[in-house]
Every structure is written in C-alpha cells, then in structure tokens.
Amino acid sequence: MNESFIDIDLHGMRTEEAEKAVEKAVASAGPGTYQIRVIHGYNRGTSLRDMIYDSFRYNDKVKRIIPGDNRGITVLVLRELY
C-alpha cells in the first residue's frame, strides 16, 4: 500500500479476524504511510479497540496509538506528519 492514510473497517469481524486484518495493513504499509485509521465501532467494538491497544502497543512500526474522531475509531500512527 502506498497511501498516506489507510482506513480499515472491522465491523462484523471477530477479534481474531480483525487482528489479522490490522496486522496485514501494518505490514504492507509503505514508508509514505502516516496513519492507519481503524474503524471498529463503539457499542460492540470495544473488544476490538482493546485488542488493537493490546496487540499493537509494542509493534515496531507503530509509533503510538491515539483515539480517532469518535469513540468507534482508533488511529495507529506509523509516522509523524511533521
């Protein structure tokens, strides 16, 4: 992937499926990718959000994890914008 910002929608996925989808996106992100915006939902997406924090907190490519524009989105920052 050579996009600066990548969106992944995890709605309807089980935790294991979602983790594999996010792992694939992180692994295939090119050097020009700044952020991966993970859309997991809020009501039933909290287990997916927790999985994202637990699984990618210490990933070498992920600099930091921040909340998105709303509670159903989590952003993986791979590279700072400045």
DRENTORKOL-3810 file (N, C-alpha, C; in nm, 4 decimals):
REM DRENTORKOL-3810
@n.u->0.0842; n.v->-0.1187; n.w->0.0000; ca.u->0.0000; ca.v->0.0000; ca.w->0.0000; c.u->0.0884; c.v->0.1246; c.w->0.0000
@n.u->0.0596; n.v->0.2170; n.w->-0.0860; ca.u->0.1367; ca.v->0.3396; ca.w->-0.0931; c.u->0.0523; c.v->0.4612; c.w->-0.0601
@n.u->-0.0466; n.v->0.4443; n.w->0.0232; ca.u->-0.1323; ca.v->0.5546; ca.w->0.0606; c.u->-0.0794; c.v->0.6210; c.w->0.1876
@n.u->-0.1027; n.v->0.7503; n.w->0.2005; ca.u->-0.0589; ca.v->0.8219; ca.w->0.3202; c.u->-0.1448; c.v->0.7896; c.w->0.4412
@n.u->-0.2736; n.v->0.7686; n.w->0.4174; ca.u->-0.3681; ca.v->0.7377; ca.w->0.5237; c.u->-0.4514; c.v->0.6187; c.w->0.4782
@n.u->-0.4579; n.v->0.5168; n.w->0.5618; ca.u->-0.5307; ca.v->0.3952; ca.w->0.5284; c.u->-0.6466; c.v->0.3804; c.w->0.6259
@n.u->-0.7644; n.v->0.3439; n.w->0.5750; ca.u->-0.8811; ca.v->0.3152; ca.w->0.6575; c.u->-0.9094; c.v->0.1656; c.w->0.6520
@n.u->-0.9378; n.v->0.1070; n.w->0.7675; ca.u->-0.9770; ca.v->-0.0334; ca.w->0.7754; c.u->-1.1065; c.v->-0.0394; c.w->0.8544
@n.u->-1.2080; n.v->-0.1034; n.w->0.7974; ca.u->-1.3367; ca.v->-0.1184; ca.w->0.8648; c.u->-1.3465; c.v->-0.2608; c.w->0.9186
@n.u->-1.3573; n.v->-0.2738; n.w->1.0498; ca.u->-1.3596; ca.v->-0.4044; ca.w->1.1139; c.u->-1.4998; c.v->-0.4494; c.w->1.1538
@n.u->-1.6023; n.v->-0.3747; n.w->1.1152; ca.u->-1.7391; ca.v->-0.4109; ca.w->1.1510; c.u->-1.7700; c.v->-0.5532; c.w->1.1045
@n.u->-1.8289; n.v->-0.6315; n.w->1.1936; ca.u->-1.8702; ca.v->-0.7669; ca.w->1.1608; c.u->-1.7603; c.v->-0.8712; c.w->1.1741
@n.u->-1.6397; n.v->-0.8305; n.w->1.2091; ca.u->-1.5289; ca.v->-0.9249; ca.w->1.2229; c.u->-1.5156; c.v->-0.9708; c.w->1.3676
@n.u->-1.4720; n.v->-1.0942; n.w->1.3826; ca.u->-1.4357; ca.v->-1.1442; ca.w->1.5150; c.u->-1.2991; c.v->-1.0869; c.w->1.5504
@n.u->-1.2632; n.v->-1.0961; n.w->1.6761; ca.u->-1.1375; ca.v->-1.0384; ca.w->1.7227; c.u->-1.0176; c.v->-1.0949; c.w->1.6464
@n.u->-1.0152; n.v->-1.2261; n.w->1.6246; ca.u->-0.9021; ca.v->-1.2889; ca.w->1.5553; c.u->-0.8924; c.v->-1.2412; c.w->1.4104
@n.u->-1.0068; n.v->-1.2314; n.w->1.3426; ca.u->-1.0095; ca.v->-1.1839; ca.w->1.2042; c.u->-0.9618; c.v->-1.0391; c.w->1.1966
@n.u->-1.0101; n.v->-0.9586; n.w->1.2896; ca.u->-0.9755; ca.v->-0.8169; ca.w->1.2920; c.u->-0.8262; c.v->-0.7984; c.w->1.3166
@n.u->-0.7705; n.v->-0.8760; n.w->1.4083; ca.u->-0.6280; ca.v->-0.8647; ca.w->1.4379; c.u->-0.5440; c.v->-0.8979; c.w->1.3140
@n.u->-0.5832; n.v->-1.0005; n.w->1.2405; ca.u->-0.5107; ca.v->-1.0375; ca.w->1.1180; c.u->-0.5216; c.v->-0.9276; c.w->1.0121
@n.u->-0.6393; n.v->-0.8659; n.w->1.0004; ca.u->-0.6586; ca.v->-0.7591; ca.w->0.9028; c.u->-0.5717; c.v->-0.6379; c.w->0.9358
@n.u->-0.5637; n.v->-0.6030; n.w->1.0639; ca.u->-0.4814; ca.v->-0.4888; ca.w->1.1044; c.u->-0.3331; c.v->-0.5230; c.w->1.0890
@n.u->-0.2940; n.v->-0.6453; n.w->1.1252; ca.u->-0.1548; ca.v->-0.6881; ca.w->1.1075; c.u->-0.1132; c.v->-0.6788; c.w->0.9611
@n.u->-0.2015; n.v->-0.7225; n.w->0.8724; ca.u->-0.1726; ca.v->-0.7178; ca.w->0.7287; c.u->-0.1549; c.v->-0.5734; c.w->0.6807
@n.u->-0.2413; n.v->-0.4842; n.w->0.7288; ca.u->-0.2326; ca.v->-0.3437; ca.w->0.6894; c.u->-0.1039; c.v->-0.2801; c.w->0.7399
@n.u->-0.0666; n.v->-0.3097; n.w->0.8639; ca.u->0.0565; ca.v->-0.2541; ca.w->0.9205; c.u->0.1775; c.v->-0.3078; c.w->0.8453
@n.u->0.1785; n.v->-0.4378; n.w->0.8183; ca.u->0.2924; ca.v->-0.4996; ca.w->0.7499; c.u->0.3078; c.v->-0.4493; c.w->0.6064
@n.u->0.1959; n.v->-0.4224; n.w->0.5397; ca.u->0.2037; ca.v->-0.3806; ca.w->0.3993; c.u->0.2098; c.v->-0.2289; c.w->0.3818
@n.u->0.2041; n.v->-0.1541; n.w->0.4913; ca.u->0.2108; ca.v->-0.0073; ca.w->0.4832; c.u->0.3494; c.v->0.0346; c.w->0.4354
@n.u->0.3504; n.v->0.1195; n.w->0.3356; ca.u->0.4768; ca.v->0.1662; ca.w->0.2806; c.u->0.5389; c.v->0.2770; c.w->0.3645
@n.u->0.6570; n.v->0.3209; n.w->0.3264; ca.u->0.7261; ca.v->0.4251; ca.w->0.4033; c.u->0.6546; c.v->0.5603; c.w->0.3996
@n.u->0.5630; n.v->0.5790; n.w->0.3071; ca.u->0.4890; ca.v->0.7045; ca.w->0.2979; c.u->0.3582; c.v->0.7032; c.w->0.3746
@n.u->0.3272; n.v->0.5945; n.w->0.4441; ca.u->0.2020; ca.v->0.5850; ca.w->0.5195; c.u->0.2195; c.v->0.6487; c.w->0.6564
@n.u->0.1338; n.v->0.7447; n.w->0.6861; ca.u->0.1389; ca.v->0.8155; ca.w->0.8135; c.u->0.0529; c.v->0.7483; c.w->0.9198
@n.u->-0.0712; n.v->0.7147; n.w->0.8809; ca.u->-0.1651; ca.v->0.6637; ca.w->0.9796; c.u->-0.2527; c.v->0.5548; c.w->0.9204
@n.u->-0.2937; n.v->0.4640; n.w->1.0078; ca.u->-0.3965; ca.v->0.3661; ca.w->0.9738; c.u->-0.5131; c.v->0.3931; c.w->1.0670
@n.u->-0.6258; n.v->0.4293; n.w->1.0080; ca.u->-0.7455; ca.v->0.4593; ca.w->1.0863; c.u->-0.8296; c.v->0.3326; c.w->1.0913
@n.u->-0.8459; n.v->0.2776; n.w->1.2110; ca.u->-0.9178; ca.v->0.1526; ca.w->1.2301; c.u->-1.0586; c.v->0.1846; c.w->1.2803
@n.u->-1.1586; n.v->0.1479; n.w->1.2007; ca.u->-1.2981; ca.v->0.1736; ca.w->1.2351; c.u->-1.3542; c.v->0.0442; c.w->1.2933
@n.u->-1.3790; n.v->0.0441; n.w->1.4246; ca.u->-1.4225; ca.v->-0.0769; ca.w->1.4921; c.u->-1.5610; c.v->-0.0655; c.w->1.5525
@n.u->-1.6182; n.v->0.0525; n.w->1.5546; ca.u->-1.7497; ca.v->0.0710; ca.w->1.6147; c.u->-1.7378; c.v->0.0935; c.w->1.7645
@n.u->-1.8469; n.v->0.1342; n.w->1.8235; ca.u->-1.8425; ca.v->0.1646; ca.w->1.9662; c.u->-1.9186; c.v->0.0636; c.w->2.0512
@n.u->-2.0438; n.v->0.0377; n.w->2.0189; ca.u->-2.1254; ca.v->-0.0468; ca.w->2.1069; c.u->-2.0654; c.v->-0.1850; c.w->2.1274
@n.u->-2.0399; n.v->-0.2550; n.w->2.0203; ca.u->-1.9794; ca.v->-0.3875; ca.w->2.0329; c.u->-1.8345; c.v->-0.3871; c.w->1.9863
@n.u->-1.7805; n.v->-0.2720; n.w->1.9518; ca.u->-1.6442; ca.v->-0.2626; ca.w->1.9033; c.u->-1.5401; c.v->-0.2407; c.w->2.0105
@n.u->-1.5832; n.v->-0.2328; n.w->2.1360; ca.u->-1.4858; ca.v->-0.2059; ca.w->2.2422; c.u->-1.3873; c.v->-0.3208; c.w->2.2599
@n.u->-1.4287; n.v->-0.4447; n.w->2.2352; ca.u->-1.3338; ca.v->-0.5567; ca.w->2.2447; c.u->-1.2314; c.v->-0.5473; c.w->2.1324
@n.u->-1.2725; n.v->-0.4981; n.w->2.0155; ca.u->-1.1781; ca.v->-0.4779; ca.w->1.9057; c.u->-1.0816; c.v->-0.3645; c.w->1.9393
@n.u->-1.1327; n.v->-0.2586; n.w->1.9989; ca.u->-1.0463; ca.v->-0.1476; ca.w->2.0395; c.u->-0.9414; c.v->-0.1951; c.w->2.1403
@n.u->-0.9856; n.v->-0.2725; n.w->2.2371; ca.u->-0.8926; ca.v->-0.3247; ca.w->2.3372; c.u->-0.7871; c.v->-0.4144; c.w->2.2736
@n.u->-0.8278; n.v->-0.4964; n.w->2.1767; ca.u->-0.7343; ca.v->-0.5828; ca.w->2.1058; c.u->-0.6297; c.v->-0.4996; c.w->2.0319
@n.u->-0.6719; n.v->-0.3900; n.w->1.9709; ca.u->-0.5791; ca.v->-0.3039; ca.w->1.8972; c.u->-0.4726; c.v->-0.2489; c.w->1.9920
@n.u->-0.5148; n.v->-0.1970; n.w->2.1071; ca.u->-0.4193; ca.v->-0.1440; ca.w->2.2042; c.u->-0.3256; c.v->-0.2536; c.w->2.2548
@n.u->-0.3823; n.v->-0.3700; n.w->2.2872; ca.u->-0.3007; ca.v->-0.4789; ca.w->2.3416; c.u->-0.2029; c.v->-0.5357; c.w->2.2393
@n.u->-0.2485; n.v->-0.5536; n.w->2.1160; ca.u->-0.1667; ca.v->-0.6211; ca.w->2.0146; c.u->-0.0650; c.v->-0.5304; c.w->1.9459
@n.u->-0.0939; n.v->-0.4015; n.w->1.9344; ca.u->-0.0084; ca.v->-0.3141; ca.w->1.8544; c.u->0.0647; c.v->-0.2077; c.w->1.9360
@n.u->0.0491; n.v->-0.2117; n.w->2.0663; ca.u->0.1155; ca.v->-0.1154; ca.w->2.1538; c.u->0.2677; c.v->-0.1230; c.w->2.1409
@n.u->0.3209; n.v->-0.2428; n.w->2.1231; ca.u->0.4666; ca.v->-0.2603; ca.w->2.1165; c.u->0.5144; c.v->-0.3023; c.w->1.9783
@n.u->0.4350; n.v->-0.2772; n.w->1.8770; ca.u->0.4732; ca.v->-0.3096; ca.w->1.7398; c.u->0.5814; c.v->-0.2128; c.w->1.6931
@n.u->0.6821; n.v->-0.2641; n.w->1.6243; ca.u->0.7945; ca.v->-0.1809; ca.w->1.5793; c.u->0.7531; c.v->-0.0705; c.w->1.4832
@n.u->0.6524; n.v->-0.0951; n.w->1.3993; ca.u->0.6119; ca.v->0.0050; ca.w->1.3005; c.u->0.5163; c.v->0.1101; c.w->1.3574
@n.u->0.4497; n.v->0.0786; n.w->1.4677; ca.u->0.3503; ca.v->0.1690; ca.w->1.5255; c.u->0.4178; c.v->0.2585; c.w->1.6298
@n.u->0.4210; n.v->0.3879; n.w->1.6000; ca.u->0.4836; ca.v->0.4842; ca.w->1.6919; c.u->0.3974; c.v->0.5087; c.w->1.8152
@n.u->0.2653; n.v->0.5229; n.w->1.7911; ca.u->0.1724; ca.v->0.5453; ca.w->1.9013; c.u->0.0308; c.v->0.5160; c.w->1.8543
@n.u->-0.0574; n.v->0.4995; n.w->1.9499; ca.u->-0.1982; ca.v->0.4722; ca.w->1.9223; c.u->-0.2791; c.v->0.5838; c.w->1.9867
@n.u->-0.3685; n.v->0.6438; n.w->1.9071; ca.u->-0.4491; ca.v->0.7547; ca.w->1.9581; c.u->-0.5974; c.v->0.7309; c.w->1.9271
@n.u->-0.6865; n.v->0.7908; n.w->2.0064; ca.u->-0.8293; ca.v->0.7810; ca.w->1.9743; c.u->-0.8583; c.v->0.8572; c.w->1.8457
@n.u->-0.9599; n.v->0.8125; n.w->1.7740; ca.u->-0.9990; ca.v->0.8788; ca.w->1.6498; c.u->-1.0957; c.v->0.9925; c.w->1.6740
@n.u->-1.1634; n.v->1.0329; n.w->1.5679; ca.u->-1.2587; ca.v->1.1431; ca.w->1.5739; c.u->-1.3787; c.v->1.1121; c.w->1.6622
@n.u->-1.4115; n.v->0.9837; n.w->1.6740; ca.u->-1.5185; ca.v->0.9431; ca.w->1.7645; c.u->-1.4770; c.v->0.8148; c.w->1.8353
@n.u->-1.5592; n.v->0.7685; n.w->1.9279; ca.u->-1.5208; ca.v->0.6543; ca.w->2.0116; c.u->-1.5143; c.v->0.5229; c.w->1.9356
@n.u->-1.5629; n.v->0.5189; n.w->1.8134; ca.u->-1.5614; ca.v->0.3968; ca.w->1.7335; c.u->-1.4416; c.v->0.3867; c.w->1.6414
@n.u->-1.3442; n.v->0.4760; n.w->1.6585; ca.u->-1.2263; ca.v->0.4790; ca.w->1.5715; c.u->-1.1002; c.v->0.4865; c.w->1.6570
@n.u->-0.9986; n.v->0.4100; n.w->1.6163; ca.u->-0.8674; ca.v->0.4155; ca.w->1.6788; c.u->-0.7650; c.v->0.4354; c.w->1.5677
@n.u->-0.6663; n.v->0.5200; n.w->1.5907; ca.u->-0.5670; ca.v->0.5528; ca.w->1.4886; c.u->-0.4300; c.v->0.4991; c.w->1.5292
@n.u->-0.3688; n.v->0.4247; n.w->1.4381; ca.u->-0.2316; ca.v->0.3790; ca.w->1.4570; c.u->-0.1408; c.v->0.4764; c.w->1.3832
@n.u->-0.0557; n.v->0.5452; n.w->1.4550; ca.u->0.0353; ca.v->0.6421; ca.w->1.3944; c.u->0.1654; c.v->0.5688; c.w->1.3614
@n.u->0.1962; n.v->0.5627; n.w->1.2317; ca.u->0.3183; ca.v->0.4961; ca.w->1.1870; c.u->0.4316; c.v->0.5948; c.w->1.1662
@n.u->0.3950; n.v->0.7165; n.w->1.1322; ca.u->0.4923; ca.v->0.8212; ca.w->1.1042; c.u->0.4300; c.v->0.9552; c.w->1.1375
@n.u->0.5055; n.v->1.0423; n.w->1.1979; ca.u->0.4523; ca.v->1.1740; ca.w->1.2338; c.u->0.4352; c.v->1.2596; c.w->1.1082
@n.u->0.3423; n.v->1.3515; n.w->1.1119; ca.u->0.3120; ca.v->1.4354; ca.w->0.9961; c.u->0.4124; c.v->1.5475; c.w->0.9734
@n.u->0.4907; n.v->1.5822; n.w->1.0725; ca.u->0.5842; ca.v->1.6935; ca.w->1.0577; c.u->0.7157; c.v->1.6490; c.w->1.0026
END
